[in-house]
Amino acid sequence: MSNHTKIKIITALLWALAFGLVGWTLTQLPLHEISNSISALSATQWLLWSGLNLLIIVVLTWRWQVLAKALNAQVNLWRLILIKQAGQTVSFITPGPQFGGEPLQIYWLCKRCGLPLHKALLSLGMDRFYELWINFSVLLLGVFLLIFSPVLDADAWQKMGGVLFILLLALSLIGWFILRQPQWLSARFERLARRWQEHPRLSRIESHWNALGGDLRDAIRTQKARLLLAVLLSVAGWVGLIGELALILAFMDVQLDLSGFILIIVAMRLALLLPVPGGIGTLEASVIWSFQKMSLPTSAAMGLIALMRLRDAVVLVAGLACLRGLQHKSESVQT
């Protein structure tokens, strides 16, 4: 059996697995409630909600492009959107919807955008670092505000705040260490590379890592404006997420004070950090729990869940189309 035939068989198996996981994910969604929610929205509400979600995708992908430009890597925004959505589809159907599609994204950055391996790794790594750091920071701020609210017992939120603070501190220290001590990791990559000296790509791990460290230091020294813009775009992405929740609650005529709103969004985002594909089950539990704590109707909670899951289903199918489109273009180039 030729290598080309083996690759085709493996690709077919991977696509079958992907479709199976997507199918399972869709069957776990509240389809009946989604159907009812769809019929309840007006055309204007559809346009507002869809436009806001598209804007969030563009803003967060723009952040990735800005970080790539800070590394002197020119990448088309539309192509980055395809790569980002394709990777997020993989992440969504793997345990822990925050990660999983990164190897695929690195592959397409090299294959479709022509980036060197070290620039692909660094641009994606910086984008993920920004996302995690801002996410933990906003969640920590939300938990801090809940500590001083009458929504729940302050002790529970103090413990959660402590966990988030430790995660944020650890992430900051890792970033600082990589920036200040790149030679430590370089030595370990060199030791790893010795095992594959005969492999034409893996034997160059050390040179890739050295170039990665140099590019990172240059970006921090000379690209402060773009790095600051990436922070602002991260904050803008969070403003969009907050706005989406406020918009959906307005669709359902749910009136909340600031503490109640913070409780819902913090509970939802914490649920998505758990190692469950797509946060299925954990997101629903977090919404119902938070609505019960505020004595809000369960029907409103189910409406919120339905619309959030409708958005996830659309993004999942769109990402699958992006994944297929990227593969089709690659096969066309090869032939």
C-alpha positions, 0 to 999 in steps of 0.5 A, spaced: 500 500 500 502 506 497 503 512 502 498 516 498 493 511 499 495 510 507 494 518 507 487 517 504 485 512 508 487 515 515 484 522 512 477 518 511 477 515 518 479 522 521 473 525 517 468 519 519 470 521 527 469 528 526 462 527 523 461 522 528 463 527 534 459 533 531 453 529 530 453 526 537 454 534 539 448 536 536 444 530 539 446 533 546 443 540 544 436 542 546 433 541 539 426 542 542 428 549 546 432 551 540 426 550 535 422 554 540 427 560 540 428 561 533 421 562 532 420 567 537 426 571 534 424 577 530 428 579 523 431 585 527 433 581 533 436 575 528 440 581 525 443 584 531 445 577 534 448 575 528 452 581 526 454 581 534 457 574 533 460 576 527 463 582 529 466 578 535 469 573 531 472 578 526 475 582 532 478 576 535 481 574 529 484 581 528 488 580 534 491 574 532 493 578 525 496 584 529 500 579 533 502 575 527 504 582 524 508 584 530 512 578 528 513 580 521 508 575 519 503 578 514 497 573 514 490 575 510 485 576 515 480 572 511 484 566 511 486 567 518 478 567 520 478 560 516 483 557 520 481 560 527 474 557 526 476 550 523 481 549 529 475 551 534 471 546 531 476 541 533 477 544 540 469 544 541 468 536 540 475 535 544 475 534 552 475 541 554 473 546 549 478 551 550 484 547 547 485 541 541 485 545 535 492 548 535 496 543 532 491 543 526 492 551 526 499 551 526 499 546 520 495 551 516 499 557 518 505 553 515 501 550 509 496 555 507 500 562 509 507 560 508 509 561 515 515 558 518 514 553 523 517 558 529 513 564 527 506 559 526 508 557 533 509 564 536 503 567 533 498 562 535 502 561 542 501 569 543 494 569 541 492 563 546 496 567 551 493 573 550 486 570 550 487 566 557 490 572 561 485 576 559 479 571 560 482 569 567 483 577 569 476 578 567 473 572 571 477 574 577 474 581 577 467 578 576 469 573 582 471 579 586 465 583 585 461 577 587 464 577 593 462 583 595 455 582 593 449 579 596 448 573 591 451 568 594 456 566 600 462 570 600 466 564 602 465 560 596 467 566 591 473 567 595 476 560 594 474 561 587 478 567 586 484 564 590 484 559 584 483 564 579 489 568 582 493 562 582 492 560 575 493 568 573 499 568 577 502 562 574 500 564 567 504 570 568 510 567 571 510 562 565 510 568 560 515 572 564 520 566 564 520 564 557 521 571 555 527 572 560 530 565 560 529 562 553 536 559 553 533 554 559 527 551 554 532 552 548 537 547 552 531 542 553 529 542 545 536 541 543 536 535 548 529 533 545 532 534 538 538 529 538 533 523 538 531 525 531 537 528 528 535 524 522 528 527 521 529 533 516 524 537 520 525 535 527 532 535 527 531 543 526 527 544 532 533 547 536 534 552 530 526 554 530 526 555 538 532 560 537 529 564 532 522 563 536 526 566 542 529 572 538 522 574 534 519 574 541 524 579 544 524 583 538 516 584 538 516 586 545 522 591 544 519 594 537 512 592 537 509 595 543 503 599 539 501 592 536 502 588 543 497 594 546 492 593 540 492 586 541 490 587 549 485 592 547 482 587 542 482 582 547 478 587 551 473 588 545 472 581 544 470 580 552 465 587 551 462 583 545 461 577 549 458 581 555 453 585 550 451 578 547 449 576 553 445 582 555 442 582 548 439 575 549 436 577 556 433 583 553 430 578 548 427 574 553 425 580 557 429 578 563 431 584 568 437 583 572 441 588 577 449 588 576 450 582 581 445 578 577 448 579 570 455 578 573 453 571 576 450 568 570 456 570 565 462 568 570 458 561 572 457 560 564 465 562 563 467 557 569 463 552 566 466 552 559 473 551 563 471 544 565 474 538 561 467 536 557 466 537 550 463 543 548 461 544 555 455 540 554 452 539 561 456 544 565 454 550 561 446 548 562 447 546 569 451 553 570 445 557 567 440 553 571 443 554 577 444 561 577 437 562 575 435 558 581 439 562 585 436 569 583 429 566 583 428 567 575 423 562 571 426 556 569 423 557 562 428 563 561 434 559 563 432 554 558 431 560 553 438 562 554 441 555 553 437 554 547 440 561 544 447 559 546 447 552 543 444 555 537 450 559 536 454 553 538 451 549 533 452 554 527 459 556 529 460 548 529 457 547 522 461 553 519 467 551 522 466 544 519 465 547 512 472 551 513 475 545 515 473 542 509 475 548 505 482 548 507 483 541 506 480 541 499 484 547 497 490 543 500 488 537 495 488 542 489 495 544 490 498 538 491 494 535 485 
